[in-house]
């Protein structure tokens, strides 16, 4: 895997002394091992989208399972529904991983974004001392001044017939005056004990490896692997009244009561129907009788 690097010889690597560059050599030494999931770790100063790059490498046969591509900055990062994800250079962790879930039925691959959320929450708690809440299906939330803020997102994409690329973006040192939207947050704004990105990346990737291997070892069974229960325990969407904005312009409002065996969010509507939602944008609503939404 030879990533595209659009930087001018890394001339701006130390332009912000509070945001040192990642140490690719040390990351490879710490993460790549015989018998482990991670086969390679590459760090580029700048690219459009690590997901797009890694999907292309995988499709062309230029990347193996376990390849990790990290960008210090990306200007075409994508979230769900083609939303753009941008942040100042070295202010976060922007990376993608290539997975081949051999032995896991394709219908269970939809659990990969949820597995990634659990792994990121576990790793961020260990490394940065920040509590992460999971918003179904792919947002990482932190609490800043008593308010839930989005500090990270996850995007999974197929790469050919046998592989998936999962991309993660996490705001680490994004300052208040750099927030792209009012509802954004970062680890530093949530009171992180450390913002050392090398330490954080090593820990979240080790957490991911542990969860992925556990899930894959039971053919992706979310109950047997403990993934379903762990996700539900950390999901801030459950127990709340939400609006699911569905493809095609439709929406459903109800209380989020469960995440089912297929990874879908189950809503209990006012009509007494339990409606599973497999795709859509979820809006957390305030309790009935209070104005607005969150």
C-alpha positions in Angstrom: 0.0 0.0 0.0 1.5 3.3 -1.1 -0.8 6.1 0.0 -1.1 9.3 -1.9 0.4 12.2 0.0 -0.5 15.7 -1.3 1.8 17.6 1.1 4.8 19.6 0.0 7.5 17.4 1.6 5.7 17.8 5.0 6.9 21.4 5.2 4.2 22.2 7.7 4.6 19.3 10.0 5.4 21.5 13.0 3.3 24.5 12.1 1.4 24.1 15.4 3.6 23.0 18.3 0.6 22.0 20.3 -0.2 19.4 17.6 2.9 17.3 16.9 2.8 14.8 14.0 2.1 11.1 14.5 5.1 8.8 14.7 4.4 6.3 12.0 7.5 4.1 12.8 6.5 3.8 16.4 2.9 3.0 15.6 3.9 0.2 13.2 6.3 -1.2 15.8 3.6 -1.2 18.5 0.7 -2.5 16.4 2.0 -4.8 13.6 2.9 -8.2 14.9 2.8 -11.8 13.7 -0.7 -13.3 14.2 -2.3 -9.9 14.8 -5.0 -8.1 12.9 -2.9 -5.1 11.8 -0.7 -5.8 8.9 0.5 -2.2 8.1 0.2 1.3 9.4 0.8 4.2 7.0 0.5 7.9 7.9 0.2 10.7 5.3 0.3 14.4 5.9 -2.7 15.1 3.7 -5.3 13.4 1.5 -8.8 13.8 0.3 -10.4 10.8 2.2 -8.7 7.9 3.9 -11.8 5.8 3.2 -11.7 6.5 -0.5 -8.0 5.9 -0.8 -8.2 2.6 1.1 -11.2 1.3 -0.9 -9.3 2.1 -4.0 -6.2 0.2 -2.8 -8.3 -2.8 -1.7 -10.2 -2.9 -5.0 -6.8 -2.8 -6.9 -5.3 -5.5 -4.7 -2.8 -3.1 -3.3 -3.7 -3.5 0.4 -4.0 -6.5 2.7 -6.5 -7.1 5.5 -5.4 -5.2 8.5 -4.1 -2.2 6.6 -4.4 1.1 8.5 -4.3 4.4 6.7 -4.0 7.6 8.8 -4.1 11.2 7.5 -2.9 14.1 9.5 -5.4 16.2 7.5 -8.1 15.4 5.0 -10.1 17.8 2.9 -12.8 15.4 1.5 -13.6 13.3 4.6 -17.1 11.9 4.5 -19.6 10.9 7.0 -23.0 9.2 6.6 -25.3 10.7 4.0 -22.2 12.2 2.2 -21.7 14.8 4.9 -18.3 16.5 4.8 -15.9 16.1 7.7 -13.1 18.7 7.9 -10.8 19.8 10.7 -7.4 21.6 11.1 -4.3 19.5 10.5 -3.3 17.2 13.4 -6.3 18.3 15.5 -7.8 14.8 15.4 -7.4 11.2 14.4 -8.6 10.4 10.9 -8.1 6.9 9.8 -9.5 3.9 7.9 -8.9 0.2 8.3 -9.4 -2.7 5.8 -11.2 -5.8 7.1 -12.1 -9.1 5.6 -14.6 -10.8 7.9 -14.0 -14.4 6.7 -16.5 -16.7 8.3 -19.0 -14.0 9.1 -22.2 -14.1 7.0 -22.6 -10.9 5.0 -25.9 -10.1 6.7 -24.0 -9.6 9.9 -21.5 -7.2 8.4 -23.9 -4.4 9.4 -22.7 -4.8 12.9 -19.2 -3.4 12.0 -20.0 0.3 12.5 -21.6 -0.6 15.9 -18.6 -2.8 16.8 -16.3 0.1 15.9 -18.3 2.4 18.2 -17.9 0.1 21.1 -14.2 -0.3 20.4 -13.6 3.4 20.1 -15.6 4.1 23.3 -13.6 1.5 25.2 -10.2 2.7 23.9 -10.9 6.4 24.4 -12.0 5.7 28.0 -8.8 3.8 28.7 -6.4 6.3 26.9 -8.0 9.7 27.4 -10.2 9.2 30.4 -13.2 10.5 28.5 -16.6 8.9 28.7 -18.0 8.3 25.3 -21.7 7.8 24.6 -22.8 6.0 21.4 -25.5 7.6 19.2 -27.0 5.0 16.9 -25.7 4.1 14.5 -22.3 5.8 14.1 -21.7 8.9 16.3 -19.3 9.2 19.2 -20.6 11.7 21.8 -18.8 13.5 24.6 -20.2 15.8 27.3 -19.1 19.4 27.2 -20.4 21.8 29.9 -23.3 19.4 30.5 -24.3 19.1 26.9 -23.9 16.2 24.5 -21.6 17.0 21.6 -20.5 14.9 18.6 -16.7 14.3 18.8 -16.4 11.5 16.3 -18.1 9.6 13.5 -17.8 6.2 11.8 -18.3 5.2 8.1 -18.2 1.7 6.7 -18.0 1.0 3.0 -17.8 -2.2 1.0 -14.5 -2.8 -0.9 -15.2 -5.4 -3.5 -17.0 -8.6 -2.6 -15.0 -9.7 0.4 -13.8 -6.6 2.2 -15.1 -3.6 4.2 -13.3 -0.4 4.9 -14.2 1.3 8.2 -13.3 5.0 8.6 -13.2 6.8 11.9 -12.8 10.5 12.6 -12.2 11.8 16.2 -11.8 15.4 17.2 -8.9 15.4 19.7 -7.6 19.0 20.3 -10.3 20.9 18.4 -10.7 24.2 20.3 -14.0 26.0 20.8 -13.3 28.6 18.2 -12.5 25.9 15.6 -15.8 23.9 16.0 -17.4 23.6 12.6 -21.0 23.5 14.0 -22.5 24.3 17.4 -23.2 20.6 18.2 -19.5 19.6 17.7 -17.1 18.7 20.5 -13.7 17.3 21.1 -11.8 15.2 23.6 -9.9 18.3 25.0 -13.2 20.2 25.5 -14.5 17.2 27.3 -11.6 17.3 29.8 -9.3 14.6 28.3 -6.5 13.4 30.6 -4.2 13.2 27.6 -4.3 14.4 24.0 -1.3 12.4 22.9 -2.6 11.1 19.5 0.0 8.3 19.3 -1.2 6.9 22.6 -4.8 7.3 21.8 -4.5 5.7 18.3 -2.6 2.7 19.6 -5.2 2.1 22.3 -8.3 2.4 20.1 -6.7 0.1 17.5 -5.9 -2.5 20.1 -9.4 -2.3 21.4 -10.8 -2.7 17.9 -8.6 -5.7 17.3 -9.9 -7.4 20.5 -13.5 -6.8 19.6 -13.2 -7.7 16.0 -11.4 -11.0 16.7 -14.0 -11.9 19.4 -16.9 -11.1 17.0 -15.3 -12.9 14.1 -14.5 -16.0 16.2 -18.3 -16.6 16.8 -19.2 -16.0 13.1 -20.3 -12.4 13.9 -23.0 -13.5 16.4 -23.7 -10.2 18.2 -25.2 -11.9 21.3 -22.5 -14.6 21.7 -19.7 -12.1 21.3 -21.2 -9.8 23.9 -21.3 -7.0 21.3 -25.1 -6.5 21.4 -25.3 -6.1 25.1 -22.2 -3.9 25.3 -23.5 -1.6 22.6 -26.9 -1.3 24.2 -25.3 -0.4 27.6 -23.3 2.5 26.0 -26.0 3.7 23.6 -27.4 7.1 24.6 -30.1 6.7 22.0 -31.9 4.0 23.9 -34.6 5.1 26.3 -35.1 8.4 24.5 -37.8 9.7 22.2 -36.2 10.1 18.8 -37.1 11.0 15.2 -35.8 8.7 12.5 -35.5 10.5 9.3 -35.6 7.8 6.6 -34.4 7.6 3.0 -37.1 9.0 0.7 -38.1 11.9 3.0 -40.2 9.8 5.5 -39.8 9.9 9.2 -40.8 7.9 12.3 -41.0 9.2 15.9 -41.0 6.9 18.9 -39.1 5.7 21.9 -35.9 3.9 21.1 -36.3 0.7 23.0 -33.7 -1.8 21.7 -31.1 -2.7 19.2 -32.1 -5.9 17.6 -30.0 -8.9 16.4 -29.5 -7.3 13.0 -28.2 -4.0 14.6 -31.4 -2.1 13.8 -32.8 0.5 16.2 -36.3 -0.5 17.4 -38.7 2.3 17.9 -41.9 2.0 19.9 -44.4 4.4 18.3 -47.5 6.1 19.7 -49.6 3.6 17.7 -48.2 0.7 19.7 -46.0 -0.6 16.9 -42.4 -1.7 17.4 -40.7 -0.5 14.2 -37.1 -1.5 13.4 -35.0 1.1 11.6 -32.0 -0.1 9.6 -30.9 3.1 8.0 -31.7 6.8 8.6 -30.7 9.9 10.5 -31.6 9.8 14.2 -32.5 13.0 16.0 -32.6 12.9 19.8 -35.7 14.8 20.9 -36.3 16.5 24.2 -38.9 15.1 26.6 -42.5 15.8 25.7 -43.6 19.3 26.6 -40.3 21.0 26.4 -39.4 23.1 23.3 -37.1 22.2 20.5 -34.8 19.2 20.0 -31.2 18.3 20.5 
